[in-house]
Amino acid sequence: MFNENPIPARLKAARKKAKITQKELGVKIGMEESSASGRMNHYEKGRHMPDIGTLRRMAQELNVPLNYFFCDDDLSAELACAIAKLSPQQQSKLLEDLTKQSG
């Protein structure tokens, strides 16, 4: 998967997990109802790439961190989501613990 852009697959997985249609997601992030489904389909198929602002709105609507879309593998994606749910203090503690283990 390293040679492929991970955004289309991550977008589709997050949308399906959220149990919403392409059209619903498009409308929720501000797309016109008439074009939302088609545009989202193009993003999920990799025909077009959303700009960073659109990607941020999708992340917020799908309750995933922005970096989730850039993860090359499922484990990294799950870690990104789990870490994003931690408080800033918990994130700092985790980083400190990980740094100690690798150092």
Buried (B, 14 or more C-beta within 10 A) or exposed (E): EEEEEBBBBBBBBBBEEBEBEBBBBBBBBEBEEEEBBEBBBBBBEEEEEBEEEBBBBBBEBBEBBBBBBBBEEEEBBEBBBEBBEEEEEEEEEEEEEEEEEEE
